[in-house]
Amino acid sequence: MSLRRRLSLPFWPSLLVLAMLVLTLNLGFWQLRREAEKLRLEAVREQAMAQPPQALDVALASANPLATRVVTGGHWLPTPLFRLASQNAEGRRGVHLLQWLRLPDERWLLVDRGWQPGEQMAVPAQGEMSVQGQLYAPGQPWRSPVLDAQAAVVDLPVLDLTLLRQNKPERLPYLLRLEAGAAALQPNWSGTVGMTPAKHRGYAVTWFSLSAVLVLLYGWWLWQHRSVSPRKTSQHD
């Protein structure tokens, strides 16, 4: 058997394996990038919590609005109210309640009021209120959810702020994580960011492991395929 024949690979199986390998590796590296982003956000949050609150416009004009606690006021918009799926707390399944706050200059700021048990009724905050918290810039999810825009209460599997803003510039590209106050619920910010850095790292290891298993299985299949072919040839001869 010539060297060229030994090195030739079946086209379609090789193409399929290559496509799956590219997919799993990309997913693994994406999870690592998400881990790095979450670690950076945690560091920024710790820095912000050590600072006194500033007016919202002052924070937005600063070099890093996310590293600042802010205080602002506005009017709560009762609908739509968003229920963001989050991690469990205290052994119970729960959600984060998100609600739009209309500022005096007519801009809208999405506020995360905190965590509550999933079976509890979603009650919107009402009226004028001064709020205080930390700004947060959610990352773009892997896939945007499909939402019922007409519902009074909207369930969000993931937070896609770009989708919620719907190309409306008056809606600010930040989420305010509410601190203690009249409208505040239980804080559980790890639920807001979806997965912890450790979980992202674990998923990355899983995807890279799948890539390695895929290569090993393909190598085993090629070995089996090569060993069977000469036998069939010799039998025909």
C-alpha positions in Angstrom: 0.0 0.0 0.0 1.4 3.4 -1.0 2.0 6.2 1.4 -0.5 8.4 -0.5 -3.2 5.8 0.0 -2.4 5.4 3.7 -2.7 9.2 4.2 -5.9 9.7 2.2 -9.0 10.4 4.3 -12.7 9.7 3.5 -14.1 13.1 2.4 -17.6 13.3 3.9 -16.8 11.6 7.3 -13.7 13.9 7.6 -15.7 17.0 6.7 -18.4 16.1 9.3 -15.8 15.5 12.0 -14.0 18.7 11.1 -17.3 20.7 11.4 -18.1 19.2 14.7 -14.6 19.8 16.0 -14.7 23.5 15.0 -18.1 23.8 16.7 -17.0 22.2 20.0 -13.7 24.2 20.1 -15.5 27.5 19.5 -18.0 26.7 22.2 -15.2 25.9 24.6 -13.3 29.1 23.9 -16.5 31.1 24.1 -17.1 29.7 27.6 -13.5 30.7 28.6 -14.2 34.3 27.3 -17.4 34.4 29.4 -15.5 33.2 32.4 -13.0 36.0 32.0 -15.8 38.5 31.5 -17.6 37.4 34.7 -14.3 37.6 36.7 -13.8 41.1 35.5 -17.4 42.1 36.4 -17.0 40.7 39.9 -13.8 42.7 40.4 -15.6 45.8 39.1 -18.5 45.2 41.4 -16.3 44.9 44.4 -14.6 48.2 43.5 -18.0 49.9 43.1 -19.3 48.7 46.4 -16.4 50.4 48.1 -17.3 53.8 46.7 -20.0 56.3 47.8 -23.0 56.6 45.3 -23.0 59.3 42.7 -25.7 60.9 40.5 -26.5 58.8 37.5 -25.4 61.4 34.9 -22.1 61.8 36.7 -21.6 58.0 36.6 -22.5 57.8 32.9 -20.0 60.6 32.1 -17.2 58.8 33.9 -14.6 56.6 32.3 -16.1 53.4 33.8 -19.8 53.8 34.8 -19.8 50.1 36.0 -17.3 50.9 38.7 -19.7 53.4 40.4 -22.7 53.1 42.7 -25.4 55.5 41.5 -28.5 57.2 42.9 -31.3 58.5 40.7 -35.0 59.0 40.8 -37.9 58.4 38.4 -41.4 56.9 37.9 -41.9 53.2 37.8 -43.6 51.8 34.6 -45.9 49.0 35.8 -45.7 47.0 32.6 -44.0 45.1 31.2 -42.5 43.4 34.2 -39.7 40.9 33.5 -39.1 37.7 35.3 -35.4 36.7 34.7 -34.6 33.0 35.4 -31.8 32.8 37.9 -29.9 30.4 40.1 -31.6 28.9 43.1 -31.3 30.7 46.5 -31.8 29.1 49.9 -32.7 25.8 48.2 -35.6 27.3 46.3 -36.1 28.0 42.6 -36.5 31.7 41.9 -36.4 34.6 39.5 -35.2 38.2 39.4 -37.8 40.9 38.8 -36.8 43.6 36.3 -38.8 46.8 35.8 -38.4 49.9 33.8 -37.9 53.2 35.6 -38.6 56.3 33.6 -36.3 59.1 34.5 -37.2 62.8 34.7 -35.6 63.4 31.3 -37.7 60.7 29.7 -34.9 58.1 29.5 -35.7 54.6 30.6 -33.5 52.6 33.0 -34.0 48.9 33.5 -33.8 48.1 37.2 -33.2 44.7 38.7 -35.2 44.8 41.9 -33.7 41.5 43.2 -34.6 37.8 43.7 -37.8 36.2 44.8 -39.2 32.6 44.9 -40.5 31.6 41.5 -44.0 30.7 42.8 -44.5 34.2 44.3 -46.6 36.6 42.4 -44.7 39.3 40.4 -45.9 42.6 41.9 -44.7 45.8 40.1 -43.4 48.8 42.0 -45.4 51.9 41.5 -45.1 55.7 41.7 -42.2 58.1 42.0 -39.2 56.7 43.8 -35.5 57.4 44.4 -33.3 54.3 43.9 -29.7 53.4 44.5 -27.6 50.6 43.2 -24.8 49.6 40.8 -24.9 49.8 37.0 -24.3 46.5 35.2 -23.8 46.0 31.4 -25.1 42.5 30.5 -23.3 40.6 27.8 -24.9 39.4 24.6 -26.3 35.9 25.1 -25.5 33.0 22.8 -29.1 33.2 21.4 -31.8 35.8 21.8 -35.1 34.6 23.3 -38.5 34.9 21.7 -40.7 37.1 23.8 -44.4 38.0 24.0 -44.2 41.7 23.6 -47.9 42.2 24.6 -47.7 40.3 28.0 -47.8 42.3 31.2 -45.3 39.8 32.8 -42.6 38.5 30.5 -40.5 35.5 31.4 -36.8 35.8 30.3 -34.7 32.7 30.0 -31.6 34.9 29.5 -31.1 38.7 29.7 -30.8 40.3 26.3 -30.8 44.0 26.9 -30.3 44.8 23.3 -33.6 43.0 22.5 -35.4 44.7 25.4 -34.2 48.2 24.2 -35.5 47.4 20.6 -33.3 50.1 19.1 -34.9 52.8 21.2 -32.1 55.2 22.3 -34.1 56.5 25.2 -33.6 53.1 26.9 -30.2 53.2 28.6 -27.8 50.2 27.8 -27.4 49.5 31.5 -29.1 47.5 34.2 -29.3 49.0 37.7 -28.9 46.4 40.4 -31.1 47.8 43.2 -29.8 48.0 46.7 -31.9 48.2 49.8 -35.1 50.3 49.4 -38.8 50.3 49.2 -38.9 48.4 45.9 -35.9 46.1 46.6 -36.3 42.4 46.9 -33.6 39.9 48.1 -30.2 40.6 46.4 -28.8 37.6 44.6 -26.5 39.0 41.9 -25.0 35.7 40.9 -28.4 34.9 39.4 -28.4 38.0 37.3 -25.2 37.1 35.4 -26.6 33.7 34.7 -23.7 31.3 35.4 -20.8 31.8 37.8 -17.2 31.9 36.4 -16.6 28.4 37.7 -19.6 27.0 35.8 -18.3 28.7 32.6 -14.9 27.0 33.2 -16.6 23.7 33.7 -18.6 24.0 30.5 -15.4 24.9 28.7 -13.7 21.7 30.0 -16.7 19.7 28.8 -16.6 21.1 25.3 -12.8 20.6 25.0 -13.2 17.0 26.3 -15.9 16.4 23.7 -13.4 17.7 21.1 -10.7 15.2 22.3 -13.2 12.3 22.4 -14.3 13.2 18.9 -10.7 13.1 17.6 -10.0 9.8 19.4 -13.2 8.2 18.0 -12.4 9.4 14.5 -8.9 8.0 14.8 -10.3 4.7 16.0 -12.8 4.6 13.2 -10.1 5.3 10.6 -7.9 2.5 12.1 -10.8 0.1 11.9 -11.6 1.2 8.4 -8.0 0.8 7.2 -7.6 -2.6 8.8 -10.8 -4.0 7.3 -10.1 -2.8 3.7 -6.9 -4.9 3.1 -8.7 -8.0 4.4 -11.5 -7.5 1.9 -9.0 -6.9 -0.9 -7.1 -10.1 -0.1 -10.3 -12.1 0.0 -11.3 -10.9 -3.5 -7.8 -11.7 -4.8 
